[in-house]
Structure formats: C-alpha cells, structure tokens
Amino acid sequence: MIPDYHPFNVNKAGHLEAGGVDVVELAETYGTPLYVYDVSIIRNNCRDFVRTFRELGVRAQVAYASKAFSTVAMLQVVNQEGMSLDVVSQGELYTALQAGFPVSKIHLHGNNKSLEELTMAIEHGIGCIVVDNFYEIELIERILQEKNKTVNVLMRVTPGIESNTHHYIMTGNEDSKFGFNLSNGQADQAFLRLRNNSSIQFKGLHSHIGSQLFETEGLLLAAELLFQKLDHWHIEYGFVPDVLNLGGGFGIRYTAEDEPLSYPSLVRELTSAVKEQAASIGIPTPEIWIEPGRAIAGNAGLTLYTVGSMKEIPGVRSYISVDGGMTDNLRPALYQAVYEGVLANKVSQPDAGSVAVAGKCCESGDMLIWDLPLPEVKPNDILAVFSTGAYGYSMANNYNRFPKPAVVFAENGTAQQVVKRETYHDLVKNDISYE
Ligand SMILES: *Cc1c(COP(=O)(O)O)cnc(C)c1O
C-alpha cells in the first residue's frame, strides 16, 4: 500500500503511477535502477513558495538550491516556475547556463570558491555572490579590478544556531566552516571592507542554519540575530539592506515519523517576522530570499529497482537485494537516512512481512532500507523507493564501476528521458592506458 503522504497513485493494473505514467512500464523501457520524477509535484512545490510570496505582496526570490538535483531539464522546469537558483560550483553554474537559466537570477555559494569559479561567475554577470570568507573577498576584489566589473554581494554569517533534529541550540563557539562569525567582530570587519569597495554592491546578509528542518523556530531565531546586526549597522553607518536571505533546509516527509511544515504557512510566518523586525529597527522590509532544495525536488522523485537475489536468515531477517544501492542513493550509508517503498507491480497486494533491502555494492553498509513491509517478493519485482528526488542522483557515484542510472520526467500521462543511463564506455572514457 502507498502511505497517503507519498504523492503517487495506483493505476487500474495495480501498478504504481508517476505523472500519470505506469512506472513498471518505465522500468521495462528504460531499465533499472531508474530515477522517475512527477514534474507536476516539482511545479507544485515551487508554487507553494513563489505564489505565497506573491500573494503577500512582498519582494522575494525563491532560489532553488540546485545541489539537491541539478540537471538541464530540472533547471528548465524551476526556471519556468519563476524561481531563482543557487549554485555552489562551476559545474553547477555551467549546468545552469546550459539550461538557459537567466544568469541575473543565479546566486553563487561555497566556502572555498576558486579564482576560476569567481571569474566565470563575474564574467557571466552572476546575480549575486554570497561571500563566505576574507580570502574570497580578496579574490573578488582582484577580479573586479582586473576585469573592471561590478558585482552584487551578500555576506554569509554564522548566527550560532544549530538545528539538532527537533531542537535548536545556540552554539557559543559558532564552530562552522561556513560564513563570517556574527559576534566576534569578523562580520563587522567584512562589512566595512565590502562597503568600502565601489565595485561591490553589498546587498545584505545570508544565513542557512541546517537541513531537514521541521520547525520555524530556528529560522526565526536566526532572523532575529541578523536584524540585531543590521540594527547596529543602520545606526552606526546608516546601512539599509536590500536583501535578507534566510537560507533553505525545509524538511520533507521520508517516513511516517516526519512532519514537514506547510510551505505556504512557513512563507507567511517568515514574512511577517521579517516585516515586524524591519519595522522595529526603522528600515523598509528588505527583499526576502529563501533557498529550498530538498523541499522542491525530494518528494517528486522515486527510484525504481529490480529485485534479484533473496536470502532468509531464520530468526534474524529476510534480505532482498536490488540492482542499485549506495551508488544511486548514498544517504542511508552516509547518514542513516530512512526510506519507504512499495513493490510497483504489486501495489494493491497486502503486505506479507518485512524485508531488509540491500544494495549490490561490496559493502555491508550498502543497505537501502532495513525494515520494509512488502507483499510476497519475487525476483524481477520492481521496488519503488519514495522521496529520493533530492540528494539521490546528485550524490550518485560510480563505486564498483556501476554506471549512473537514467532519469525520466513524467507529467500529464507522458514520460520523457532527461538524463541517459551511463554506459560502460562512459566509465572508462577518461582512463588512459599505461605504456
Ligand atoms: C544545502 C543548502 C540549501 C538547501 O538545503 P535543503 O535542505 O536542500 O533545502 C540552501 N542554502 C544553502 C546555503 C545550502 O548550503
């Protein structure tokens, strides 16, 4: 059975459907493992954010954090939905340019941007660079002078809040590899330096406190701390920010235990907090930027696998093995992420017991799901794992020399391949024989 919080249906054949397309047929056509996205879910996720800001009548940018799932087709869809875009590398920027994403709506992140990355971004007229550290400021200053260019800049700061699953802790030492420290003078020093460079348009502050958040508490706390700093800069230097970027990290549902926020209410809550704080320090409401990644792509994607070998250890557990694993979904091995799934060809059949789903890599830790209730499983059944749309394909790798799977987009009853499956030739194309 499909838990009702996974936005997929069963068709008349008793098969799982995505975007009105039978995924068992997709598995036959394109092979497995296969990433399948229901594009209408991606669009709805974008609209939850974009539309709510529009309804509230506030200036805003909703930047899709493309690291969650970056391909040309995906970036085309989010562009159609009026989103901006976050990139954190030259490769992500290159993909965005290939997708025809308007460069003025692209923001560059990263804690170690190279001279080459910054140069490419500035030469293309990037919308904004989110500056992370003093070394980067130096590089940007050098490039702007050499190229005689200007650039918009936000400053990433560490507000000293950490999300600890369901709690937020204020960390005294603000121990993070990202951003300028808000309380020890570094942010002030960076502020003066950025403000003193006439080629740099310093627009405001950025913070991102964590991922898979289920509450607004931490975000509101961060906003408060940013406004304290802005109040100081306003009084001391007359600075009025154009932009306040509160980052991303909005949680999605992987399993029954997860209780994600409603994105429209999240937007309303953040907006009223920002408006209130701005008024309280006597500045106009800045343009509000947020950066959802997982919340846009996560629940729209699923991964299809073919079941192969099975083994029962009496009194312990039953294993089923599938034709993918940590190569196409690293998250269970990387941080014990938990997923749910169904047999796509037997969705309406009653569960017969629980199985453990193993990948096929040479690692005991290559387990996709430890405890999944399923109908009676047979070799060649198609297993669909839900909520793999974010940090699945984007973290895929070639361990054990598995080619990366294909990606299919389905919408309104039509499916289209948007990424080809890697071939064995792809695996050796950069290898050079040693003579
Ligand atoms: C990763 C990241 C995001 C997106 O995080 P999600 O959990 O996918 O929403 C947004 N902003 C920054 C700076 C990030 O590093």
The ligand as an SDF file (V2000), in Angstrom:
LIG
                    3D

 15 15  0  0  0  0  0  0  0  0999 V2000
   22.1320   22.9580    1.0330 C   0  0  0  0  0  0  0  0  0  0  0  0
   21.7760   24.3850    1.1130 C   0  0  0  0  0  0  0  0  0  0  0  0
   20.4560   24.7640    0.8680 C   0  0  0  0  0  0  0  0  0  0  0  0
   19.3450   23.7910    0.5890 C   0  0  0  0  0  0  0  0  0  0  0  0
   19.1500   22.8890    1.6060 O   0  0  0  0  0  0  0  0  0  0  0  0
   17.8640   21.9230    1.5330 P   0  0  0  0  0  0  0  0  0  0  0  0
   17.9350   21.1620    2.7950 O   0  0  0  0  0  0  0  0  0  0  0  0
   18.0310   21.0650    0.3330 O   0  0  0  0  0  0  0  0  0  0  0  0
   16.6790   22.8100    1.4140 O   0  0  0  0  0  0  0  0  0  0  0  0
   20.1800   26.1140    0.8860 C   0  0  0  0  0  0  0  0  0  0  0  0
   21.1330   27.0350    1.1270 N   0  0  0  0  0  0  0  0  0  0  0  0
   22.4120   26.6890    1.3660 C   0  0  0  0  0  0  0  0  0  0  0  0
   23.4160   27.7370    1.6040 C   0  0  0  0  0  0  0  0  0  0  0  0
   22.7740   25.3620    1.3740 C   0  0  0  0  0  0  0  0  0  0  0  0
   24.0400   25.0190    1.6210 O   0  0  0  0  0  0  0  0  0  0  0  0
  1  2  1  0
  2  3  1  0
  2 14  2  0
  3  4  1  0
  3 10  2  0
  4  5  1  0
  5  6  1  0
  6  7  2  0
  6  8  1  0
  6  9  1  0
 10 11  1  0
 11 12  2  0
 12 13  1  0
 12 14  1  0
 14 15  1  0
M  END
$$$$
